[in-house]
Amino acid sequence: MSFGIALFTGLWYWLGQSKIGYTFHAVICQPIVMAFPIGLIMGDVPTAMKIGASIEMIYLGMVAAGANIPADECLAGVIAIPIALKAGMDPETAVVLAVPFGILGVFVDQLRRTINAVFAHKADEYALEGDVKGIERCAILYPMLLGFLLRFPPVFLANLYGPELVQSIMAAIPEWILHGLSVAGGLLPALGFAITIFVIGKKNLMPFFIIGFFLVQYFEINIMAAAIFGTCIALLIVLMRNEERGENI
């Protein structure tokens, strides 16, 4: 694979998971978001978006309880999407490829947290000395440099040398195993939906989920229209509740 896509995905993963300012990192880390620029670079946006959307379904209902991530959707996306595009995988097989990378990202994050504890103790020393610049370095500069060392190389190398290796492995795998992987990949998005329903939890919210599903299924409205309708319904509910309480927005 080209040096450009390897460099791009490595930097994307580093910047996305660096959580600079805690602003757009949650958006940048989503496979469906990164699929568009990856598709542009590799010249196949439709296929990239299909793969990204399929991977996104796995992590749709993921909640990082206590800031501990159960899986790293960003690492899963930046490696699985380019490799799947290059190797000509279908979205279902790409999903299966993404899962182990998502789990691997958890270990990378735990290693980062462990090493970052050193910077926290060093910041305490700077605080006792009244060294504001030292505290800033421990809070921003050192974690960013560590994140680069942990995150950029594996993604860069995987996308630079990985596709050829993956293609040779895929060619050696029997057809019945590939079919099984494809079936498993088709089930994982359903699991993502199930987790989302579980997270919604409250019985009074379930009708909205069902209404949205059947609007898309039978009226064939696109995702943008569904998002607009959902936003308007949510705003109407908030406005009516505020009116009942006598509050003004």
C-alpha positions in Angstrom: 0.0 0.0 0.0 1.1 3.5 -0.6 3.3 5.5 1.8 0.6 8.2 1.8 -2.3 6.2 3.2 0.1 4.6 5.8 1.2 8.1 6.9 -2.3 9.5 6.9 -3.9 6.7 9.0 -1.0 6.7 11.4 -1.4 10.4 12.1 -5.2 10.1 12.2 -5.0 7.5 14.9 -2.5 9.5 16.9 -4.4 12.7 16.7 -7.8 11.1 17.2 -6.9 9.2 20.4 -4.8 12.1 21.8 -8.1 13.7 22.7 -6.6 17.2 22.3 -9.0 19.5 24.2 -11.6 16.8 24.4 -13.5 18.4 21.5 -14.0 16.4 18.3 -12.0 13.3 19.2 -15.2 11.2 19.7 -16.2 12.0 16.1 -12.7 11.6 14.5 -12.4 8.1 16.1 -15.5 6.7 14.4 -14.9 4.3 11.5 -17.8 5.9 9.5 -16.0 9.3 9.7 -12.5 8.2 8.8 -13.9 6.0 5.9 -14.6 9.1 3.8 -11.0 10.6 3.7 -9.5 7.1 3.4 -11.8 6.4 0.5 -10.8 9.6 -1.2 -7.1 8.8 -0.9 -7.5 5.3 -2.1 -10.0 6.2 -4.9 -13.0 4.2 -3.7 -15.3 6.3 -1.5 -18.5 4.1 -1.8 -16.8 0.9 -0.8 -14.8 2.6 2.0 -18.1 4.0 3.4 -19.8 0.6 3.3 -16.9 -0.9 5.2 -16.7 1.9 7.6 -20.5 1.8 8.3 -20.3 -2.0 8.8 -17.5 -1.6 11.4 -19.3 1.3 13.0 -22.3 -0.9 13.8 -20.1 -3.0 16.2 -19.3 0.0 18.3 -22.6 1.8 18.0 -23.7 1.2 21.6 -20.2 1.1 23.2 -19.9 3.0 26.4 -16.6 3.7 28.1 -17.6 3.3 31.7 -15.1 5.1 34.0 -13.2 6.2 30.9 -12.0 2.6 30.4 -12.7 1.7 26.7 -14.0 -1.8 26.0 -12.6 -1.6 22.5 -10.7 0.9 20.3 -12.9 1.6 17.3 -10.4 4.1 16.0 -7.6 1.5 15.7 -10.1 -1.0 14.2 -11.1 1.5 11.6 -7.7 2.9 10.5 -6.3 -0.5 9.9 -9.3 -2.6 8.7 -10.7 -0.1 6.2 -7.5 0.5 4.1 -6.5 -3.2 4.3 -10.0 -4.3 3.3 -10.1 -1.9 0.4 -6.7 -3.0 -0.9 -7.4 -6.7 -0.4 -10.9 -6.4 -2.0 -12.7 -7.8 1.1 -16.5 -7.5 1.5 -17.8 -5.5 4.4 -18.7 -8.6 6.5 -15.2 -10.0 6.3 -13.7 -6.5 7.0 -15.8 -6.4 10.2 -14.2 -9.7 11.4 -10.7 -8.2 10.6 -11.5 -5.1 12.6 -12.5 -6.8 15.8 -9.0 -8.1 17.0 -7.5 -4.7 16.2 -10.2 -3.0 18.3 -9.2 -5.3 21.2 -5.5 -4.7 20.7 -6.2 -1.0 21.0 -7.4 -1.6 24.6 -4.0 -3.0 25.6 -2.2 0.0 23.9 -4.4 2.4 25.9 -3.7 0.6 29.1 0.0 0.8 28.5 -0.3 4.5 27.8 -2.2 5.0 31.0 0.4 3.1 33.0 3.3 5.2 31.6 1.4 8.4 31.9 1.3 7.9 35.7 5.0 8.8 35.7 4.1 12.2 34.2 1.4 12.8 36.8 4.0 12.2 39.6 6.4 14.5 37.9 3.7 17.2 37.6 3.2 16.9 41.4 6.9 17.8 41.8 6.6 20.8 39.5 3.5 21.9 41.4 5.5 22.0 44.6 8.1 24.1 42.9 5.5 26.4 41.4 6.7 25.5 37.9 3.6 26.1 35.7 5.5 25.4 32.4 6.6 22.0 33.8 3.1 21.1 34.7 1.9 22.0 31.2 4.6 19.8 29.7 3.5 16.9 31.9 -0.1 17.4 31.0 0.2 18.0 27.2 3.6 17.6 25.6 4.9 14.4 27.2 1.6 12.5 26.8 1.4 13.6 23.2 4.9 12.4 22.5 4.2 9.1 24.2 1.0 8.7 22.3 2.9 9.2 19.0 5.4 6.5 19.9 2.7 4.0 20.9 0.1 4.7 18.2 1.7 5.9 15.0 4.3 3.1 14.3 1.9 0.1 14.4 -0.7 1.7 12.2 1.9 3.1 9.8 3.6 -0.3 9.4 0.4 -2.3 9.3 -0.9 -0.2 6.4 2.5 0.0 4.6 3.2 -3.7 4.6 0.0 -5.4 5.8 -2.2 -5.6 2.7 0.2 -7.8 0.8 0.5 -10.1 3.8 -3.3 -10.1 4.3 -3.9 -10.9 0.6 -1.5 -13.9 0.8 -3.2 -15.1 3.9 -6.7 -14.7 2.4 -5.6 -16.6 -0.7 -4.5 -19.5 1.5 -7.6 -19.7 3.6 -10.2 -22.3 2.4 -13.5 -21.0 1.0 -15.6 -22.5 3.8 -13.6 -20.6 6.4 -14.0 -17.3 4.5 -17.8 -18.0 4.3 -17.9 -18.6 8.1 -16.1 -15.3 8.6 -18.5 -13.5 6.4 -21.5 -14.9 8.3 -19.9 -13.9 11.6 -19.3 -10.5 10.3 -22.9 -10.2 9.3 -24.0 -11.0 12.9 -21.7 -8.5 14.7 -23.6 -5.4 13.5 -26.8 -7.0 14.9 -24.9 -7.3 18.2 -24.2 -3.6 18.0 -27.9 -2.8 17.6 -28.7 -5.1 20.5 -26.2 -3.2 22.7 -27.8 0.1 21.6 -31.2 -1.1 22.6 -29.9 -2.3 25.9 -28.3 1.1 26.5 -31.5 2.9 25.7 -33.1 0.8 28.4 -36.1 2.8 29.3 -39.4 1.4 28.1 -40.8 4.8 27.3 -38.0 5.4 24.8 -38.3 2.1 22.9 -41.3 3.3 20.7 -39.1 6.0 19.2 -36.4 3.4 18.3 -39.1 1.2 16.7 -40.7 4.1 14.9 -37.3 5.2 13.5 -36.6 1.7 12.3 -39.9 1.2 10.4 -39.7 4.7 8.9 -36.4 3.8 7.3 -37.5 0.3 6.4 -40.9 1.1 4.8 -40.7 4.8 3.8 -37.0 4.3 2.6 -35.9 7.7 4.0 -32.2 8.2 4.1 -30.0 8.6 7.2 -29.9 12.4 7.0 -33.7 12.6 6.9 -34.0 10.2 9.8 -31.5 12.3 11.8 -33.4 15.5 11.1 -36.7 13.9 12.1 -35.2 12.5 15.3 -33.7 15.8 16.2 -37.0 17.6 15.7 -38.9 15.1 17.8 -36.4 15.4 20.6 -36.6 19.2 20.5 -40.4 19.0 20.6 -40.4 16.8 23.6 -38.0 19.0 25.5 -40.0 22.1 24.6 -43.3 20.6 25.7 -41.8 19.4 29.0 -40.4 22.9 29.6 -43.8 24.4 28.9 -45.4 22.0 31.4 -42.9 23.1 34.0 -43.4 26.7 33.2 -39.8 27.1 32.0 -38.5 29.2 29.1 -35.6 28.2 26.9 
